[in-house]
Amino acid sequence: MKFTTVVLSAAAIAASVSSRPLTRRDVNPDLVPQFGVQPGVNPDGTGNCDGILGSNGKPILIPCACPPPRDQFIQLLNQNVNAGFVVNNPSVPISFPEDNSKASALARLNAATVTLQNIHGPGVGCPQASTTFGAQAQAIENGQDPASVVSSGVPQPTGSAPAASTSSAAPAAASPAASAAPSGGVDPSLVPDFGVVAGTDPDGHGNCKGINNIDIPCSCPPPRDEFLASLNANVAAGEAVNNPSVKVSFPTGSSKADQQARINALLVTLQNIHGPGVGCPAVSTVYGELQQQINALPN
């Protein structure tokens, strides 16, 4: 009888354990390294901005959209840590231990770095030079507090940057939209909503659902403010700054030709937002469908 009781208890425990859902652990945001660099510092008009200072004392050029918004970054870092690898590049394993050891601190920085470098796809993301992660890792190796070098070697806005705002220089440099909007002059009310929400139905491999349930990168479509900033920069330049061979315009009229030009500018900006041909597909928005509807209008 005792033996039977023990077997039943073990079976009950097994059933209890197997019925519990697998838990997903989000990282402690306080342990996620700070970028140390703001996006959009000293844009050169061709899609490049200043990253950390190189060995020659001059800023290393980085995409103006780098580093990404911190909330977007932490969201993808959580996905990677829960998967045990980079979902956009599964051959790269990661971990995010939370103890105070040197090895764990370096592992966290590695997880942050590979997430950054693969945030939009395999090898498609932001360079390490868009952060001070390298300096922070070196500080850990040297037994120093990485927080002491978060701002080490970070470029400062040029004298022209504060003119775009009556507030302090830092917010002016951090927001490309603030300086690009006056020159691009895009009326946000003429920019349709994406119609798709980023991160819908993730499959655990970096894919989410776009229109008609077509797989798209989970980071697509981009944040609207980032998209509008890029659109303004493109319209001001008359071309996709990340792909200068592609010309754009953004007329405000209601003619068929004007609407076609605007939807083309939206699609070009979307598809080149992170570099030449590196961006989000049309199916991460309803823009392709809108384009078909506009093309069907009478001349």
Phi and psi in degrees as a GROMACS rama.xvg file:
@    title "Ramachandran Plot"
@    xaxis  label "Phi"
@    yaxis  label "Psi"
@TYPE xy
-61.9783  -41.1115  LYS-2
-60.9054  -42.0438  PHE-3
-62.6506  -41.0566  THR-4
-62.3335  -42.0221  THR-5
-64.1555  -42.5781  VAL-6
-63.0097  -43.3904  VAL-7
-63.8869  -39.6636  LEU-8
-64.3972  -42.2309  SER-9
-63.378  -40.8013  ALA-10
-64.5635  -39.7657  ALA-11
-64.7304  -40.0217  ALA-12
-64.3996  -43.8172  ILE-13
-61.7841  -41.4628  ALA-14
-65.3502  -38.2449  ALA-15
-64.5663  -44.4787  SER-16
-65.3108  -44.07  VAL-17
-68.8822  -23.1649  SER-18
-83.126  -12.9829  SER-19
-76.2573  134.256  ARG-20
-69.2273  149.286  PRO-21
-65.1519  131.889  LEU-22
-89.1976  147.339  THR-23
-113.03  131.564  ARG-24
-108.096  119.142  ARG-25
-82.0431  148.505  ASP-26
-71.2309  154.794  VAL-27
-75.1307  112.945  ASN-28
-59.5032  -23.7125  PRO-29
-68.2628  -19.5562  ASP-30
-96.4386  -2.33534  LEU-31
-80.8039  121.87  VAL-32
-57.5955  143.654  PRO-33
-73.4726  144.445  GLN-34
-63.4662  -42.0867  PHE-35
81.9439  -13.0288  GLY-36
-124.498  141.527  VAL-37
-97.9681  144.374  GLN-38
-72.2858  154.87  PRO-39
77.8062  20.7444  GLY-40
-82.1819  123.045  VAL-41
53.9622  59.7079  ASN-42
-62.4975  143.397  PRO-43
-100.248  3.77426  ASP-44
88.1134  -3.46891  GLY-45
-119.708  18.357  THR-46
96.5956  -4.41549  GLY-47
-101.548  142.628  ASN-48
-132.037  178.26  CYS-49
-87.4948  130.28  ASP-50
-101.335  -153.451  GLY-51
-66.9302  162.323  ILE-52
-73.3282  136.143  LEU-53
-82.5427  -177.546  GLY-54
-64.7871  -21.0314  SER-55
-87.4364  3.75884  ASN-56
83.6458  -0.194934  GLY-57
-103.596  148.739  LYS-58
-63.1801  140.887  PRO-59
-81.3062  130.814  ILE-60
-73.8564  135.302  LEU-61
-134.259  160.062  ILE-62
-58.9399  140.213  PRO-63
-63.7386  -19.8011  CYS-64
-82.18  -2.50008  ALA-65
-102.607  146.344  CYS-66
-70.5533  164.506  PRO-67
-73.724  169.516  PRO-68
-56.1495  137.529  PRO-69
-61.4512  -37.9303  ARG-70
-65.6707  -38.4918  ASP-71
-64.904  -41.2305  GLN-72
-63.1848  -46.4879  PHE-73
-66.1413  -35.4125  ILE-74
-60.5257  -44.9164  GLN-75
-71.9227  -36.2501  LEU-76
-59.9029  -41.8011  LEU-77
-59.0937  -44.3263  ASN-78
-60.3235  -44.4645  GLN-79
-64.4445  -45.5208  ASN-80
-64.1985  -41.8148  VAL-81
-65.9224  -31.3661  ASN-82
-80.3661  -25.2211  ALA-83
85.0856  3.92525  GLY-84
-156.129  170.901  PHE-85
-76.9233  115.83  VAL-86
-63.5801  -27.6267  VAL-87
-87.2014  -3.43075  ASN-88
-156.896  73.3029  ASN-89
-58.7483  -15.4446  PRO-90
-74.9703  -6.89078  SER-91
-104.865  104.97  VAL-92
-79.3167  150.481  PRO-93
-142.694  162.461  ILE-94
-145.347  163.613  SER-95
-141.024  67.0381  PHE-96
-65.266  151.95  PRO-97
-114.963  10.268  GLU-98
-83.3565  179.106  ASP-99
-94.284  9.36899  ASN-100
-71.026  158.814  SER-101
-61.3939  -43.6445  LYS-102
-61.6685  -39.746  ALA-103
-69.6245  -39.4079  SER-104
-62.4991  -40.6218  ALA-105
-68.4862  -36.253  LEU-106
-63.928  -39.2237  ALA-107
-64.9407  -41.3865  ARG-108
-66.162  -37.4228  LEU-109
-63.6827  -42.8218  ASN-110
-61.6825  -40.9594  ALA-111
-66.0508  -40.3461  ALA-112
-67.1855  -46.9142  THR-113
-71.3389  -29.2603  VAL-114
-64.4096  -44.8657  THR-115
-59.6086  -44.0673  LEU-116
-76.313  -13.5352  GLN-117
-124.854  24.7182  ASN-118
-68.1978  -24.6523  ILE-119
-111.611  -0.22686  HIS-120
154.455  178.988  GLY-121
-60.4935  110.46  PRO-122
72.8452  8.52761  GLY-123
-113.518  106.735  VAL-124
-171.158  -139.412  GLY-125
-111.511  142.436  CYS-126
-71.5947  157.456  PRO-127
-60.0315  -26.0529  GLN-128
-68.6392  -6.49694  ALA-129
-88.4975  8.65315  SER-130
-143.065  175.661  THR-131
-104.707  25.0817  THR-132
-56.5058  -39.4611  PHE-133
-62.2054  -45.0668  GLY-134
-66.0046  -36.8414  ALA-135
-66.5406  -39.9866  GLN-136
-63.7753  -41.1342  ALA-137
-64.2301  -37.8683  GLN-138
-62.8003  -42.1619  ALA-139
-62.4068  -43.5319  ILE-140
-59.1155  -34.4469  GLU-141
-87.5003  3.57938  ASN-142
79.3781  17.6834  GLY-143
-98.6955  165.593  GLN-144
-77.4656  119.832  ASP-145
-61.207  -24.7165  PRO-146
-63.1586  -22.0009  ALA-147
-74.7695  -13.7001  SER-148
-120.846  12.4972  VAL-149
-56.3337  -37.544  VAL-150
-101.516  13.1701  SER-151
-73.2169  129.274  SER-152
69.4332  25.4903  GLY-153
-90.7082  130.921  VAL-154
-68.3542  153.026  PRO-155
-108.085  151.279  GLN-156
-60.1364  147.23  PRO-157
-72.276  171.329  THR-158
-61.6416  -22.3085  GLY-159
-81.3092  -17.2372  SER-160
-64.545  -43.6209  ALA-161
-63.3387  -20.4118  PRO-162
-63.9202  -19.8736  ALA-163
-76.7919  -8.38172  ALA-164
-150.314  149.651  SER-165
-87.8811  -4.22393  THR-166
-90.0708  -166.703  SER-167
-67.6995  162.912  SER-168
-66.4765  -35.277  ALA-169
-59.8438  -49.0656  ALA-170
-62.5399  -34.1409  PRO-171
-63.8211  -39.9448  ALA-172
-74.1801  -30.9306  ALA-173
-76.7927  -14.4415  ALA-174
-121.842  98.6504  SER-175
-59.8805  -29.384  PRO-176
-61.4486  -35.1431  ALA-177
-64.1377  -37.5683  ALA-178
-89.6983  -28.4231  SER-179
-80.1132  -33.5897  ALA-180
-59.3587  -44.2713  ALA-181
-61.2377  -38.7325  PRO-182
-79.4877  -36.1751  SER-183
-75.4021  -38.302  GLY-184
65.7586  23.7688  GLY-185
-73.747  128.152  VAL-186
-79.7944  112.52  ASP-187
-56.5483  -25.5015  PRO-188
-69.602  -15.9501  SER-189
-92.0611  1.45272  LEU-190
-103.257  106.63  VAL-191
-62.6631  153.287  PRO-192
-61.9878  153.34  ASP-193
-62.1064  -36.6995  PHE-194
82.6491  -1.65208  GLY-195
-134.026  140.986  VAL-196
-102.256  127.226  VAL-197
-60.2409  143.214  ALA-198
81.7461  18.1465  GLY-199
-77.2636  125.211  THR-200
52.1601  59.9962  ASP-201
-64.4143  143.825  PRO-202
-100.646  4.22105  ASP-203
85.5787  -0.100778  GLY-204
-122.775  19.8348  HIS-205
92.4004  -2.80967  GLY-206
-101.478  139.703  ASN-207
-130.649  -175.615  CYS-208
-102.986  132.416  LYS-209
-102.498  -154.947  GLY-210
-65.8905  148.944  ILE-211
55.1226  28.921  ASN-212
59.6459  26.4742  ASN-213
-78.8378  136.858  ILE-214
-67.2662  135.091  ASP-215
-138.56  161.17  ILE-216
-59.0358  140.957  PRO-217
-64.9441  -18.0448  CYS-218
-84.8799  -0.346913  SER-219
-104.191  146.914  CYS-220
-70.7683  164.695  PRO-221
-72.4106  168.551  PRO-222
-56.8851  139.747  PRO-223
-60.5981  -38.9017  ARG-224
-65.1337  -38.143  ASP-225
-65.1284  -40.4818  GLU-226
-64.4973  -45.6838  PHE-227
-63.5652  -37.5819  LEU-228
-62.8086  -44.0273  ALA-229
-66.6283  -40.5918  SER-230
-61.4582  -45.8691  LEU-231
-59.2968  -42.7659  ASN-232
-62.6597  -41.3985  ALA-233
-65.8115  -45.3369  ASN-234
-64.5504  -39.9391  VAL-235
-62.4083  -36.8325  ALA-236
-82.2019  -20.6612  ALA-237
78.7163  11.9212  GLY-238
-159.936  165.514  GLU-239
-72.8299  112.897  ALA-240
-61.7612  -26.317  VAL-241
-87.2379  -4.68574  ASN-242
-155.814  71.6295  ASN-243
-58.8954  -16.1968  PRO-244
-72.976  -12.4  SER-245
-100.452  113.947  VAL-246
-86.825  146.77  LYS-247
-138.704  155.808  VAL-248
-146.407  163.014  SER-249
-141.366  69.3977  PHE-250
-66.6744  154.48  PRO-251
-103.792  2.75586  THR-252
-72.76  174.613  GLY-253
-105.025  5.65322  SER-254
-68.0867  162.323  SER-255
-59.3424  -43.5163  LYS-256
-62.0785  -41.0468  ALA-257
-65.4758  -42.3664  ASP-258
-65.3947  -37.8431  GLN-259
-64.4742  -40.921  GLN-260
-64.0345  -41.3447  ALA-261
-66.0576  -46.4138  ARG-262
-66.4776  -32.5655  ILE-263
-64.7201  -42.2341  ASN-264
-61.6476  -37.9333  ALA-265
-65.2435  -46.1091  LEU-266
-66.9287  -41.6262  LEU-267
-63.4589  -43.2125  VAL-268
-61.8727  -45.0812  THR-269
-59.1269  -45.6514  LEU-270
-80.3484  -10.7564  GLN-271
-125.522  21.4337  ASN-272
-67.5336  -23.2686  ILE-273
-113.257  1.71458  HIS-274
154.145  178.559  GLY-275
-61.5578  109.653  PRO-276
72.505  8.64153  GLY-277
-111.461  106.602  VAL-278
-171.171  -140.89  GLY-279
-113.314  144.242  CYS-280
-73.2294  158.793  PRO-281
-57.4146  -32.1272  ALA-282
-74.3981  -0.00271196  VAL-283
-87.0387  5.46533  SER-284
-144.007  178.361  THR-285
-96.5925  11.8881  VAL-286
-63.9758  -36.6539  TYR-287
-62.5426  -41.1889  GLY-288
-67.0455  -40.2128  GLU-289
-63.4528  -38.3597  LEU-290
-61.6021  -42.2279  GLN-291
-62.466  -41.1637  GLN-292
-65.0003  -40.6022  GLN-293
-66.7964  -42.1989  ILE-294
-62.8226  -25.1321  ASN-295
-83.2063  -7.61419  ALA-296
-67.1866  149.986  LEU-297
-67.6632  148.212  PRO-298
